[in-house]
Amino acid sequence: MAVSAKLGPSKVKITFSNGVDEKGKEKRRSKSYSNIKPAANDQDIYDVATTLIGLQNSKALEVQRLDEKEIVEA
Amino acid sequence: MSTKRLEMIFKNEGGKTTKMSVDNAKEDISKEQVEAAMQTIIDKNVFETNSGVLTGIDSARIVTTDIDEIII
């Protein structure tokens, strides 16, 4: 059966360093922002993530873009 | 120990507001820095809520939470 895909709202997830644990392993903390337009380009999303990172204290480790796709019967 | 969370509240197309928060906010953050950041977020235009895109700055605030550990 043929299906078609509908792009869902995307998210951006920023992972921060949250200090180290007693074994010296880096602890991580992440924060997601939803309601990103699926059509938004990576550079603009990255720029927004950088802006948000600039407002807080922890070191940012990575910025991830999470895209979702809903598949429905055509 | 206390933690600070920055809450940025935007106006959106539908005439409602959208809140975006930043945990572990810098202590010495200025009004100008927050305004500039909010304007960048609006200009980049990557968010679209159920009430449409972000159109302007509504307000911003710092929420400080004091935590006293009793049993660790």
Backbone of each chain as nested JSON, in Angstrom:
{
  "chains": [
    {"id": "A", "residues": [
      {"number": 1, "name": "MET", "atoms": {"N": [0.844, -1.199, 0.0], "CA": [0.0, 0.0, 0.0], "C": [0.881, 1.252, 0.0]}},
      {"number": 2, "name": "ALA", "atoms": {"N": [0.547, 2.155, -0.878], "CA": [1.389, 3.359, -1.003], "C": [1.197, 4.292, 0.198]}},
      {"number": 3, "name": "VAL", "atoms": {"N": [2.266, 4.853, 0.604], "CA": [2.184, 5.799, 1.706], "C": [2.822, 7.123, 1.303]}},
      {"number": 4, "name": "SER", "atoms": {"N": [2.425, 8.157, 1.996], "CA": [3.108, 9.422, 1.762], "C": [3.581, 9.964, 3.108]}},
      {"number": 5, "name": "ALA", "atoms": {"N": [4.547, 10.819, 3.053], "CA": [5.14, 11.323, 4.29], "C": [4.77, 12.776, 4.524]}},
      {"number": 6, "name": "LYS", "atoms": {"N": [4.475, 13.06, 5.764], "CA": [4.162, 14.434, 6.147], "C": [5.236, 14.841, 7.152]}},
      {"number": 7, "name": "LEU", "atoms": {"N": [5.946, 15.9, 6.845], "CA": [7.002, 16.326, 7.767], "C": [6.383, 16.925, 9.02]}},
      {"number": 8, "name": "GLY", "atoms": {"N": [6.792, 16.391, 10.166], "CA": [6.266, 16.89, 11.436], "C": [7.086, 18.053, 11.915]}},
      {"number": 9, "name": "PRO", "atoms": {"N": [6.696, 18.683, 13.016], "CA": [7.551, 19.74, 13.541], "C": [8.893, 19.156, 13.984]}},
      {"number": 10, "name": "SER", "atoms": {"N": [9.965, 19.852, 13.708], "CA": [11.295, 19.396, 14.111], "C": [11.618, 19.951, 15.492]}},
      {"number": 11, "name": "LYS", "atoms": {"N": [12.73, 19.466, 16.034], "CA": [13.199, 19.95, 17.333], "C": [14.688, 20.198, 17.239]}},
      {"number": 12, "name": "VAL", "atoms": {"N": [15.178, 21.034, 18.131], "CA": [16.616, 21.155, 18.258], "C": [16.966, 20.771, 19.692]}},
      {"number": 13, "name": "LYS", "atoms": {"N": [17.97, 19.913, 19.813], "CA": [18.373, 19.433, 21.133], "C": [19.811, 19.865, 21.377]}},
      {"number": 14, "name": "ILE", "atoms": {"N": [20.005, 20.572, 22.475], "CA": [21.346, 21.056, 22.819], "C": [21.828, 20.256, 24.025]}},
      {"number": 15, "name": "THR", "atoms": {"N": [23.0, 19.658, 23.902], "CA": [23.559, 18.893, 25.012], "C": [24.68, 19.708, 25.656]}},
      {"number": 16, "name": "PHE", "atoms": {"N": [24.581, 19.817, 26.979], "CA": [25.564, 20.593, 27.743], "C": [26.374, 19.672, 28.644]}},
      {"number": 17, "name": "SER", "atoms": {"N": [27.559, 20.124, 28.961], "CA": [28.346, 19.454, 29.982], "C": [27.762, 19.854, 31.329]}},
      {"number": 18, "name": "ASN", "atoms": {"N": [27.667, 18.9, 32.229], "CA": [27.096, 19.186, 33.545], "C": [28.096, 18.775, 34.631]}},
      {"number": 19, "name": "GLY", "atoms": {"N": [29.347, 19.104, 34.407], "CA": [30.394, 18.744, 35.364], "C": [30.842, 17.305, 35.182]}},
      {"number": 20, "name": "VAL", "atoms": {"N": [31.631, 16.825, 36.117], "CA": [32.09, 15.434, 36.045], "C": [31.627, 14.68, 37.285]}},
      {"number": 21, "name": "ASP", "atoms": {"N": [31.397, 13.39, 37.133], "CA": [30.99, 12.593, 38.296], "C": [32.227, 12.143, 39.076]}},
      {"number": 22, "name": "GLU", "atoms": {"N": [32.012, 11.348, 40.139], "CA": [33.125, 10.974, 41.024], "C": [34.166, 10.106, 40.323]}},
      {"number": 23, "name": "LYS", "atoms": {"N": [33.762, 9.503, 39.195], "CA": [34.725, 8.693, 38.435], "C": [35.432, 9.509, 37.349]}},
      {"number": 24, "name": "GLY", "atoms": {"N": [35.166, 10.793, 37.341], "CA": [35.821, 11.652, 36.356], "C": [35.148, 11.625, 34.995]}},
      {"number": 25, "name": "LYS", "atoms": {"N": [33.967, 11.01, 34.937], "CA": [33.259, 10.93, 33.659], "C": [32.366, 12.165, 33.498]}},
      {"number": 26, "name": "GLU", "atoms": {"N": [32.346, 12.702, 32.306], "CA": [31.564, 13.901, 32.067], "C": [30.061, 13.623, 32.166]}},
      {"number": 27, "name": "LYS", "atoms": {"N": [29.376, 14.478, 32.946], "CA": [27.922, 14.347, 33.033], "C": [27.313, 15.258, 31.98]}},
      {"number": 28, "name": "ARG", "atoms": {"N": [26.174, 14.833, 31.475], "CA": [25.546, 15.599, 30.403], "C": [24.147, 16.033, 30.793]}},
      {"number": 29, "name": "ARG", "atoms": {"N": [23.735, 17.137, 30.234], "CA": [22.394, 17.638, 30.464], "C": [21.924, 18.13, 29.1]}},
      {"number": 30, "name": "SER", "atoms": {"N": [20.682, 17.842, 28.756], "CA": [20.247, 18.34, 27.458], "C": [18.934, 19.092, 27.565]}},
      {"number": 31, "name": "LYS", "atoms": {"N": [18.723, 19.939, 26.604], "CA": [17.518, 20.761, 26.579], "C": [17.02, 20.79, 25.139]}},
      {"number": 32, "name": "SER", "atoms": {"N": [15.732, 20.5, 24.978], "CA": [15.166, 20.499, 23.629], "C": [14.22, 21.673, 23.433]}},
      {"number": 33, "name": "TYR", "atoms": {"N": [14.241, 22.183, 22.246], "CA": [13.291, 23.232, 21.867], "C": [12.472, 22.691, 20.709]}},
      {"number": 34, "name": "SER", "atoms": {"N": [11.169, 22.669, 20.892], "CA": [10.316, 22.088, 19.85], "C": [9.724, 23.178, 18.967]}},
      {"number": 35, "name": "ASN", "atoms": {"N": [8.82, 22.787, 18.112], "CA": [8.167, 23.717, 17.183], "C": [9.131, 24.38, 16.198]}},
      {"number": 36, "name": "ILE", "atoms": {"N": [10.132, 23.614, 15.762], "CA": [11.0, 24.109, 14.698], "C": [10.339, 23.767, 13.359]}},
      {"number": 37, "name": "LYS", "atoms": {"N": [10.34, 24.723, 12.456], "CA": [9.768, 24.462, 11.124], "C": [10.579, 23.373, 10.422]}},
      {"number": 38, "name": "PRO", "atoms": {"N": [9.92, 22.377, 9.862], "CA": [10.671, 21.337, 9.144], "C": [11.472, 21.926, 7.976]}},
      {"number": 39, "name": "ALA", "atoms": {"N": [10.99, 23.05, 7.427], "CA": [11.664, 23.653, 6.263], "C": [12.823, 24.567, 6.653]}},
      {"number": 40, "name": "ALA", "atoms": {"N": [13.007, 24.811, 7.939], "CA": [14.081, 25.717, 8.365], "C": [15.434, 25.153, 7.952]}},
      {"number": 41, "name": "ASN", "atoms": {"N": [16.364, 26.038, 7.6], "CA": [17.662, 25.494, 7.197], "C": [18.589, 25.314, 8.4]}},
      {"number": 42, "name": "ASP", "atoms": {"N": [19.559, 24.418, 8.214], "CA": [20.447, 24.027, 9.314], "C": [21.208, 25.215, 9.899]}},
      {"number": 43, "name": "GLN", "atoms": {"N": [21.649, 26.108, 9.026], "CA": [22.433, 27.253, 9.494], "C": [21.614, 28.123, 10.45]}},
      {"number": 44, "name": "ASP", "atoms": {"N": [20.358, 28.4, 10.085], "CA": [19.505, 29.241, 10.939], "C": [19.242, 28.559, 12.277]}},
      {"number": 45, "name": "ILE", "atoms": {"N": [19.01, 27.249, 12.243], "CA": [18.769, 26.508, 13.488], "C": [20.022, 26.547, 14.364]}},
      {"number": 46, "name": "TYR", "atoms": {"N": [21.166, 26.368, 13.719], "CA": [22.426, 26.396, 14.459], "C": [22.658, 27.783, 15.085]}},
      {"number": 47, "name": "ASP", "atoms": {"N": [22.341, 28.832, 14.33], "CA": [22.5, 30.196, 14.835], "C": [21.599, 30.453, 16.049]}},
      {"number": 48, "name": "VAL", "atoms": {"N": [20.372, 29.938, 15.98], "CA": [19.459, 30.085, 17.125], "C": [19.997, 29.31, 18.329]}},
      {"number": 49, "name": "ALA", "atoms": {"N": [20.497, 28.094, 18.082], "CA": [21.062, 27.284, 19.17], "C": [22.245, 28.006, 19.803]}},
      {"number": 50, "name": "THR", "atoms": {"N": [23.105, 28.595, 18.973], "CA": [24.266, 29.33, 19.477], "C": [23.83, 30.516, 20.327]}},
      {"number": 51, "name": "THR", "atoms": {"N": [22.777, 31.183, 19.884], "CA": [22.233, 32.316, 20.645], "C": [21.752, 31.866, 22.02]}},
      {"number": 52, "name": "LEU", "atoms": {"N": [21.033, 30.74, 22.053], "CA": [20.524, 30.215, 23.325], "C": [21.681, 29.776, 24.226]}},
      {"number": 53, "name": "ILE", "atoms": {"N": [22.693, 29.158, 23.629], "CA": [23.867, 28.703, 24.385], "C": [24.575, 29.902, 25.02]}},
      {"number": 54, "name": "GLY", "atoms": {"N": [24.618, 31.016, 24.278], "CA": [25.299, 32.21, 24.755], "C": [24.677, 32.845, 25.989]}},
      {"number": 55, "name": "LEU", "atoms": {"N": [23.447, 32.446, 26.314], "CA": [22.759, 33.029, 27.47], "C": [23.007, 32.255, 28.747]}},
      {"number": 56, "name": "GLN", "atoms": {"N": [23.68, 31.117, 28.638], "CA": [23.844, 30.306, 29.844], "C": [25.292, 29.903, 30.11]}},
      {"number": 57, "name": "ASN", "atoms": {"N": [25.493, 29.312, 31.275], "CA": [26.838, 29.09, 31.803], "C": [27.561, 27.842, 31.316]}},
      {"number": 58, "name": "SER", "atoms": {"N": [26.827, 26.74, 31.13], "CA": [27.511, 25.468, 30.859], "C": [28.12, 25.442, 29.475]}},
      {"number": 59, "name": "LYS", "atoms": {"N": [29.089, 24.566, 29.331], "CA": [29.719, 24.376, 28.029], "C": [28.805, 23.498, 27.173]}},
      {"number": 60, "name": "ALA", "atoms": {"N": [28.546, 23.935, 25.954], "CA": [27.704, 23.128, 25.069], "C": [28.565, 22.082, 24.368]}},
      {"number": 61, "name": "LEU", "atoms": {"N": [28.064, 20.856, 24.285], "CA": [28.812, 19.772, 23.658], "C": [28.343, 19.487, 22.243]}},
      {"number": 62, "name": "GLU", "atoms": {"N": [27.04, 19.53, 22.05], "CA": [26.557, 19.309, 20.695], "C": [25.173, 19.898, 20.468]}},
      {"number": 63, "name": "VAL", "atoms": {"N": [24.907, 20.162, 19.205], "CA": [23.599, 20.659, 18.782], "C": [23.05, 19.629, 17.809]}},
      {"number": 64, "name": "GLN", "atoms": {"N": [21.871, 19.107, 18.1], "CA": [21.282, 18.116, 17.204], "C": [19.969, 18.637, 16.649]}},
      {"number": 65, "name": "ARG", "atoms": {"N": [19.747, 18.341, 15.394], "CA": [18.456, 18.656, 14.791], "C": [17.68, 17.353, 14.708]}},
      {"number": 66, "name": "LEU", "atoms": {"N": [16.458, 17.346, 15.237], "CA": [15.646, 16.135, 15.222], "C": [14.443, 16.369, 14.316]}},
      {"number": 67, "name": "ASP", "atoms": {"N": [14.443, 15.705, 13.187], "CA": [13.323, 15.849, 12.251], "C": [12.384, 14.668, 12.392]}},
      {"number": 68, "name": "GLU", "atoms": {"N": [11.112, 14.926, 12.241], "CA": [10.135, 13.843, 12.33], "C": [9.329, 13.777, 11.053]}},
      {"number": 69, "name": "LYS", "atoms": {"N": [8.934, 12.575, 10.74], "CA": [8.165, 12.384, 9.52], "C": [7.005, 11.449, 9.844]}},
      {"number": 70, "name": "GLU", "atoms": {"N": [5.822, 11.876, 9.566], "CA": [4.675, 10.997, 9.781], "C": [4.359, 10.328, 8.451]}},
      {"number": 71, "name": "ILE", "atoms": {"N": [4.23, 9.0, 8.473], "CA": [3.891, 8.341, 7.216], "C": [2.44, 7.869, 7.27]}},
      {"number": 72, "name": "VAL", "atoms": {"N": [1.71, 8.221, 6.267], "CA": [0.284, 7.887, 6.208], "C": [-0.034, 7.246, 4.866]}},
      {"number": 73, "name": "GLU", "atoms": {"N": [-1.126, 6.507, 4.827], "CA": [-1.544, 5.909, 3.555], "C": [-1.966, 7.013, 2.606]}},
      {"number": 74, "name": "ALA", "atoms": {"N": [-1.466, 6.922, 1.4], "CA": [-1.751, 7.985, 0.438], "C": [-3.214, 7.907, -0.015]}}
    ]},
    {"id": "B", "residues": [
      {"number": 1, "name": "MET", "atoms": {"N": [22.559, 26.481, 47.495], "CA": [22.794, 26.566, 46.061], "C": [21.572, 27.161, 45.372]}},
      {"number": 2, "name": "SER", "atoms": {"N": [21.816, 28.029, 44.408], "CA": [20.664, 28.552, 43.668], "C": [20.924, 28.456, 42.168]}},
      {"number": 3, "name": "THR", "atoms": {"N": [19.857, 28.274, 41.434], "CA": [19.99, 28.2, 39.984], "C": [19.101, 29.269, 39.349]}},
      {"number": 4, "name": "LYS", "atoms": {"N": [19.531, 29.734, 38.218], "CA": [18.757, 30.764, 37.524], "C": [18.267, 30.241, 36.177]}},
      {"number": 5, "name": "ARG", "atoms": {"N": [17.015, 30.501, 35.938], "CA": [16.437, 30.135, 34.637], "C": [15.929, 31.41, 33.97]}},
      {"number": 6, "name": "LEU", "atoms": {"N": [16.341, 31.6, 32.742], "CA": [15.871, 32.759, 31.981], "C": [14.632, 32.34, 31.193]}},
      {"number": 7, "name": "GLU", "atoms": {"N": [13.573, 33.097, 31.337], "CA": [12.351, 32.829, 30.569], "C": [12.115, 33.978, 29.594]}},
      {"number": 8, "name": "MET", "atoms": {"N": [12.08, 33.629, 28.331], "CA": [11.854, 34.643, 27.298], "C": [10.467, 34.419, 26.721]}},
      {"number": 9, "name": "ILE", "atoms": {"N": [9.689, 35.469, 26.73], "CA": [8.312, 35.332, 26.265], "C": [8.132, 36.174, 25.0]}},
      {"number": 10, "name": "PHE", "atoms": {"N": [7.72, 35.471, 23.953], "CA": [7.573, 36.102, 22.634], "C": [6.099, 36.269, 22.299]}},
      {"number": 11, "name": "LYS", "atoms": {"N": [5.825, 37.289, 21.503], "CA": [4.489, 37.411, 20.911], "C": [4.473, 36.569, 19.649]}},
      {"number": 12, "name": "ASN", "atoms": {"N": [3.33, 36.011, 19.322], "CA": [3.24, 35.248, 18.08], "C": [2.091, 35.745, 17.208]}},
      {"number": 13, "name": "GLU", "atoms": {"N": [2.05, 35.19, 16.021], "CA": [1.064, 35.62, 15.013], "C": [-0.379, 35.551, 15.479]}},
      {"number": 14, "name": "GLY", "atoms": {"N": [-0.67, 34.539, 16.294], "CA": [-2.044, 34.351, 16.734], "C": [-2.442, 35.287, 17.864]}},
      {"number": 15, "name": "GLY", "atoms": {"N": [-1.572, 36.221, 18.22], "CA": [-1.88, 37.164, 19.29], "C": [-1.676, 36.559, 20.672]}},
      {"number": 16, "name": "LYS", "atoms": {"N": [-1.038, 35.382, 20.716], "CA": [-0.748, 34.76, 22.009], "C": [0.74, 34.89, 22.305]}},
      {"number": 17, "name": "THR", "atoms": {"N": [1.196, 34.211, 23.344], "CA": [2.616, 34.278, 23.67], "C": [3.226, 32.884, 23.671]}},
      {"number": 18, "name": "THR", "atoms": {"N": [4.521, 32.837, 23.41], "CA": [5.289, 31.595, 23.409], "C": [6.461, 31.776, 24.36]}},
      {"number": 19, "name": "LYS", "atoms": {"N": [6.607, 30.837, 25.287], "CA": [7.697, 30.956, 26.259], "C": [8.833, 30.005, 25.906]}},
      {"number": 20, "name": "MET", "atoms": {"N": [10.047, 30.518, 26.015], "CA": [11.228, 29.705, 25.764], "C": [12.144, 29.894, 26.962]}},
      {"number": 21, "name": "SER", "atoms": {"N": [12.636, 28.829, 27.537], "CA": [13.463, 29.027, 28.724], "C": [14.874, 28.487, 28.541]}},
      {"number": 22, "name": "VAL", "atoms": {"N": [15.791, 29.088, 29.272], "CA": [17.202, 28.704, 29.241], "C": [17.604, 28.411, 30.685]}},
      {"number": 23, "name": "ASP", "atoms": {"N": [17.999, 27.17, 30.951], "CA": [18.421, 26.793, 32.302], "C": [19.855, 27.237, 32.543]}},
      {"number": 24, "name": "ASN", "atoms": {"N": [20.207, 27.38, 33.816], "CA": [21.585, 27.719, 34.184], "C": [22.03, 29.007, 33.475]}},
      {"number": 25, "name": "ALA", "atoms": {"N": [21.163, 30.022, 33.541], "CA": [21.446, 31.286, 32.856], "C": [22.61, 32.013, 33.509]}},
      {"number": 26, "name": "LYS", "atoms": {"N": [23.312, 32.793, 32.707], "CA": [24.416, 33.595, 33.232], "C": [23.89, 34.568, 34.291]}},
      {"number": 27, "name": "GLU", "atoms": {"N": [24.687, 34.777, 35.338], "CA": [24.244, 35.628, 36.456], "C": [24.147, 37.098, 36.04]}},
      {"number": 28, "name": "ASP", "atoms": {"N": [25.103, 37.506, 35.223], "CA": [25.245, 38.939, 34.973], "C": [24.637, 39.362, 33.635]}},
      {"number": 29, "name": "ILE", "atoms": {"N": [23.633, 38.627, 33.217], "CA": [23.082, 38.896, 31.894], "C": [22.332, 40.24, 31.886]}},
      {"number": 30, "name": "SER", "atoms": {"N": [22.522, 41.008, 30.828], "CA": [21.893, 42.334, 30.782], "C": [20.628, 42.316, 29.937]}},
      {"number": 31, "name": "LYS", "atoms": {"N": [19.849, 43.358, 30.13], "CA": [18.621, 43.528, 29.361], "C": [18.947, 43.563, 27.866]}},
      {"number": 32, "name": "GLU", "atoms": {"N": [20.037, 44.276, 27.518], "CA": [20.419, 44.421, 26.112], "C": [20.778, 43.069, 25.49]}},
      {"number": 33, "name": "GLN", "atoms": {"N": [21.508, 42.246, 26.273], "CA": [21.885, 40.916, 25.756], "C": [20.651, 40.062, 25.489]}},
      {"number": 34, "name": "VAL", "atoms": {"N": [19.701, 40.11, 26.427], "CA": [18.491, 39.295, 26.269], "C": [17.673, 39.805, 25.091]}},
      {"number": 35, "name": "GLU", "atoms": {"N": [17.577, 41.127, 24.977], "CA": [16.832, 41.711, 23.849], "C": [17.454, 41.315, 22.512]}},
      {"number": 36, "name": "ALA", "atoms": {"N": [18.799, 41.384, 22.454], "CA": [19.491, 41.03, 21.214], "C": [19.269, 39.566, 20.872]}},
      {"number": 37, "name": "ALA", "atoms": {"N": [19.341, 38.703, 21.892], "CA": [19.133, 37.276, 21.66], "C": [17.707, 37.004, 21.182]}},
      {"number": 38, "name": "MET", "atoms": {"N": [16.751, 37.646, 21.825], "CA": [15.347, 37.428, 21.433], "C": [15.109, 37.92, 20.005]}},
      {"number": 39, "name": "GLN", "atoms": {"N": [15.722, 39.051, 19.662], "CA": [15.554, 39.584, 18.305], "C": [16.163, 38.636, 17.271]}},
      {"number": 40, "name": "THR", "atoms": {"N": [17.33, 38.055, 17.612], "CA": [17.956, 37.084, 16.705], "C": [17.026, 35.888, 16.492]}},
      {"number": 41, "name": "ILE", "atoms": {"N": [16.449, 35.406, 17.591], "CA": [15.544, 34.252, 17.498], "C": [14.34, 34.587, 16.601]}},
      {"number": 42, "name": "ILE", "atoms": {"N": [13.822, 35.811, 16.753], "CA": [12.683, 36.232, 15.914], "C": [13.124, 36.331, 14.444]}},
      {"number": 43, "name": "ASP", "atoms": {"N": [14.286, 36.961, 14.211], "CA": [14.753, 37.188, 12.84], "C": [15.088, 35.892, 12.107]}},
      {"number": 44, "name": "LYS", "atoms": {"N": [15.637, 34.911, 12.837], "CA": [15.995, 33.639, 12.193], "C": [14.75, 32.872, 11.764]}},
      {"number": 45, "name": "ASN", "atoms": {"N": [13.64, 33.142, 12.441], "CA": [12.335, 32.635, 11.995], "C": [12.303, 31.118, 11.799]}},
      {"number": 46, "name": "VAL", "atoms": {"N": [12.831, 30.375, 12.761], "CA": [12.832, 28.91, 12.623], "C": [11.715, 28.242, 13.427]}},
      {"number": 47, "name": "PHE", "atoms": {"N": [11.049, 28.998, 14.287], "CA": [9.997, 28.404, 15.117], "C": [8.622, 28.666, 14.519]}},
      {"number": 48, "name": "GLU", "atoms": {"N": [7.779, 27.682, 14.622], "CA": [6.377, 27.905, 14.252], "C": [5.501, 27.132, 15.222]}},
      {"number": 49, "name": "THR", "atoms": {"N": [4.769, 27.851, 16.039], "CA": [3.919, 27.213, 17.049], "C": [2.513, 27.03, 16.47]}},
      {"number": 50, "name": "ASN", "atoms": {"N": [1.637, 26.462, 17.273], "CA": [0.239, 26.32, 16.846], "C": [-0.399, 27.685, 16.597]}},
      {"number": 51, "name": "SER", "atoms": {"N": [0.169, 28.708, 17.212], "CA": [-0.341, 30.071, 17.015], "C": [0.538, 30.865, 16.057]}},
      {"number": 52, "name": "GLY", "atoms": {"N": [1.266, 30.163, 15.2], "CA": [2.04, 30.856, 14.171], "C": [3.458, 31.179, 14.586]}},
      {"number": 53, "name": "VAL", "atoms": {"N": [4.126, 31.963, 13.755], "CA": [5.539, 32.281, 13.991], "C": [5.671, 33.369, 15.065]}},
      {"number": 54, "name": "LEU", "atoms": {"N": [6.903, 33.523, 15.556], "CA": [7.174, 34.545, 16.577], "C": [7.248, 35.903, 15.889]}},
      {"number": 55, "name": "THR", "atoms": {"N": [6.584, 36.89, 16.46], "CA": [6.536, 38.196, 15.799], "C": [7.211, 39.305, 16.592]}},
      {"number": 56, "name": "GLY", "atoms": {"N": [7.375, 39.134, 17.891], "CA": [7.981, 40.217, 18.667], "C": [8.304, 39.785, 20.086]}},
      {"number": 57, "name": "ILE", "atoms": {"N": [8.953, 40.707, 20.798], "CA": [9.318, 40.45, 22.185], "C": [8.15, 40.854, 23.074]}},
      {"number": 58, "name": "ASP", "atoms": {"N": [7.746, 39.965, 23.957], "CA": [6.72, 40.323, 24.936], "C": [7.406, 40.753, 26.232]}},
      {"number": 59, "name": "SER", "atoms": {"N": [8.184, 39.835, 26.815], "CA": [8.859, 40.138, 28.08], "C": [9.917, 39.076, 28.34]}},
      {"number": 60, "name": "ALA", "atoms": {"N": [10.7, 39.279, 29.369], "CA": [11.689, 38.288, 29.766], "C": [11.912, 38.421, 31.258]}},
      {"number": 61, "name": "ARG", "atoms": {"N": [12.235, 37.302, 31.898], "CA": [12.473, 37.337, 33.352], "C": [13.44, 36.255, 33.762]}},
      {"number": 62, "name": "ILE", "atoms": {"N": [14.081, 36.49, 34.895], "CA": [14.971, 35.494, 35.478], "C": [14.243, 34.892, 36.671]}},
      {"number": 63, "name": "VAL", "atoms": {"N": [14.165, 33.567, 36.697], "CA": [13.542, 32.869, 37.824], "C": [14.664, 32.2, 38.611]}},
      {"number": 64, "name": "THR", "atoms": {"N": [14.821, 32.574, 39.863], "CA": [15.886, 32.007, 40.69], "C": [15.293, 30.979, 41.645]}},
      {"number": 65, "name": "THR", "atoms": {"N": [15.901, 29.796, 41.653], "CA": [15.428, 28.732, 42.543], "C": [16.512, 28.457, 43.574]}},
      {"number": 66, "name": "ASP", "atoms": {"N": [16.151, 28.531, 44.846], "CA": [17.097, 28.2, 45.916], "C": [16.915, 26.75, 46.31]}},
      {"number": 67, "name": "ILE", "atoms": {"N": [18.02, 26.034, 46.366], "CA": [17.934, 24.621, 46.724], "C": [18.78, 24.377, 47.966]}},
      {"number": 68, "name": "ASP", "atoms": {"N": [18.149, 23.884, 49.024], "CA": [18.883, 23.482, 50.22], "C": [18.8, 21.97, 50.328]}},
      {"number": 69, "name": "GLU", "atoms": {"N": [19.919, 21.305, 50.114], "CA": [19.927, 19.846, 50.208], "C": [19.808, 19.452, 51.676]}},
      {"number": 70, "name": "ILE", "atoms": {"N": [18.904, 18.542, 51.986], "CA": [18.753, 18.086, 53.371], "C": [19.396, 16.717, 53.537]}},
      {"number": 71, "name": "ILE", "atoms": {"N": [19.056, 15.809, 52.646], "CA": [19.684, 14.486, 52.666], "C": [20.329, 14.279, 51.303]}},
      {"number": 72, "name": "ILE", "atoms": {"N": [21.592, 13.965, 51.32], "CA": [22.292, 13.782, 50.043], "C": [22.738, 12.326, 49.919]}}
    ]}
  ]
}
